[in-house]
Each structure stands twice: as C-alpha cells, then as structure tokens.
Amino acid sequence: MYTVGTQHPAVSCQTVMATKTKEMIWLESLKNARKTSLVQDGRRKIHYTFPDKELVEEYDVHSGLLLVRKWKSRTTLGADKKWEFEIGEDVSMPSPMETSYIVESRSNPIFVRKDTRESFQWRIRNLPFSIDVYEVTVDEDKTHIIIRTKNKKYYKKYHIPDMVRNNLRLDHKAISIAHANNTLIIKYKKPVEIMEQERLILKELENNKTSREGDIQCNPS
C-alpha cells in the first residue's frame, strides 16, 4: 500500500482573517520580497528572496499560466536544502546515485501538481485502477484532500498551499476526478478569491522590469 503524508513543509501556513484586505497578504509578501525576473525559453522566471527561504516561479509568457513554483529553505546551520516543488516537477538530469533510485521507483505513484487557469490540478501517474476504485474527499476540518482506494492500495492526504495562505476552507463540491492512461486526475475549482489574487499577481509582474535571455544581468527589485 502506498501512503503519502502532507506535502510542502517549506510553504508558510500563516493564518489570516478572511477579509478582502487580509486575503491579499500573499500578494503583498511577493511585492515586498527581493526579486529578479528573466524571460527565457518562452517562460517568465521570477526568483524571490525572503529572509528564511527562496521561491522561484515560472509562467508561460503567452498564456500567463503558472508552470512551476518551487521553494528552497535552509537548515539550522545555514546550508541550502533541495528545491521542493509546489507546482510542476523537477526535470533536471539526476545524479548517478539518484539514477538507480529512480529506476527502482519508476512504477511507484508519482504525484505532480499542474494547474489550469480555473482549477488546481494534480496528476498521479502509475495508478492503474479504474475510476470507480477511487474515493476523493475533504477531511472534517476542511483543510486537506484525502485520496484513498477501495482496495486499500493507495492513500494520500494533502493540503492546497494557496488555500492555506488565504485561510480558505475546502469545499467537497469543488472536486472532480478523471482517470486515463494509468493516471488519476484531480481538479479543485479555484474560488473567486484565488482567481482575483492570481490576476493581480500577473498584473504586478507585467509592471515589473524583466530582463530577456542574453541580457547580462537581471536587476533586483
């Protein structure tokens, strides 16, 4: 049985009041962070530096869709930890030591978040069971999504960092699922608060100076 716990410990889970002003605290934190921006390979790449962590986001320059969000924190001794992907996945070449591990775990379920404009979306590869085997629910506290199979072969409980950052509760009615090519696809319809916040973030990025591929440097803001 595959069992996976809550993900993304690098994401701040600060609780905020559910007012229109407070819900924009994430936008304000991005505005106030030290950042650099670069357009490369059809992507707008933004690197944010916070006092205790780093954040990298990559947007499609044409659609404005967020393709990658990854975090890097530090140990108590100040050493950098590995990047943790909140959205997207690591496509870099593995080291020789990592290669053998990847081969061994190739058949294990692979959990990746790939959002659309209207929905948070997760794809779990290597799940061959038919769609009627899966049960996707919201926990009693309305803070986590739970995936389980009736045959007890897979279980995962996870939260949506965007919802946590804005102190928004989950609604089971916003969930939909599909299954194709051994992949379970879970969608959660984004609430209006998230949609508005993402619109304002894109507007803010468009107003910032961005270097192009081949420029000598990327000026911090």
Secondary structure as UniProt FT lines:
FT   STRAND          2..4
FT   TURN            9..10
FT   TURN            20..21
FT   HELIX           22..24
FT   HELIX           25..32
FT   STRAND          34..40
FT   TURN            41..42
FT   STRAND          43..49
FT   STRAND          53..60
FT   TURN            61..63
FT   STRAND          66..74
FT   TURN            76..77
FT   STRAND          84..87
FT   HELIX           96..104
FT   TURN            105..107
FT   STRAND          110..113
FT   STRAND          119..125
FT   HELIX           131..133
FT   STRAND          134..138
FT   TURN            140..141
FT   STRAND          145..149
FT   TURN            150..151
FT   STRAND          154..158
FT   HELIX           161..165
FT   TURN            166..167
FT   HELIX           172..174
FT   STRAND          175..180
FT   TURN            181..182
FT   STRAND          183..189
FT   HELIX           192..207
FT   STRAND          211..212
FT   TURN            213..214
//
